[in-house]
Structure formats: C-alpha cells, structure tokens
Amino acid sequence: MKDLENESLDNKYLEKNEIAEFLNVVKLFGRFNDLEMFYLFIFSGMRSGELCALQWNDINFETNDIRINKTLYTPRGNMREYKLTPSKTKGSTRTFDIDGSVIALIKAHKLKQIEAKNSAISQGIKCVDSNFVISRINGHPYTQRMIYIRMQRIIRRTSIKKNATPHIFRHTH
C-alpha cells in the first residue's frame, strides 16, 4: 500500500533532473513565449489561469515581485472571448518574490514581445493592447488549453514518462 501512495506522489511533481531536461528541451525546441512561460511556472507555482491572466502591471521589476489577483476564464476556449475573474480563492490573491534571473528573462521577453507586435502590425496583422505577459503576437492571451498543448509538445521530446500537465509545476514548486 505504501508503494502505491509513494508512486502516485512521485508522479505529481518533477525531480530536479526532469526540470533541467524539460528546460533544456524548451531552450532547443520552444516557440515564442515558451521559455518565459515555463520558467514562470517552475519558479512561481502559478496556476495556468493565473499565468494566462498575468499582465505587465502585475510585475514590479524594481522589487522583483509578482502580484496574482486574477485568473483568465475562457468558457469556450476562444482567445477573443475571455474574462478576467478574481483569484480562485481569497488566499490565492498574493504577492511573492521571484528570482532575479527570471525577472531578467521576463524583462528581455517584454522587449521581444514589443518587437514581435510591431513586426506583426507592419505586416497588416490586427493587434490588441491587452498588456498580457504571455500572449500571442496579436496581443490576445493564451488559454489554459494552449499552454497544455505547448507543454505536451515539449514533454514528447523528453524522457519524462509522467502524465505531466501544467499543474505539475505547481506541485513541483
């Protein structure tokens, strides 16, 4: 019985070597936003909806703080039809420190995001000013489903055999 309990617990988080392998694959094969998205997951313990709702004004680059006070709700999974709703529970609203290396990565991402958006606009792509940290080039937010798809694309390139969803990063954290 104890082996069954330990086995199920072991599958709920990633070991250090699995995190390292996952991030190496992200660096090699990740797409736009992937590196920043997965670093934020691993080093913050955010839920998917919280990461999707994270906006630039939620990050304090001077104090290395991130504020979580909302989640993204997409009833039909459509990037254009979303609502920002309060955090899952009262205790879910929080502010926490994030490692300086992750903050530096996010700062650089902000510049890349601006460049990508300007390039898209110059190509005639209609963009919105939504202020999301992790967004499509057109400014619309990622949905939880999109994060899951992006993660599965990376997991398939690793030796990780766990049934890993984005929530595994919350347990890992």
Salt bridges, closest charged atoms under 4 A:
GLU18 OE1 - LYS162 NZ 2.78
ASP34 OD1 - ARG150 NE 2.98
GLU36 OE1 - HIS109 ND1 3.70
GLU36 OE2 - LYS112 NZ 3.01
GLU50 OE2 - ARG47 NH1 2.95
GLU50 OE1 - ARG94 NH2 2.82
ASP58 OD1 - ARG67 NH2 2.78
ASP58 OD2 - LYS70 NZ 2.51
GLU81 OE1 - ARG76 NH1 2.43
ASP129 OD1 - LYS117 NZ 2.12
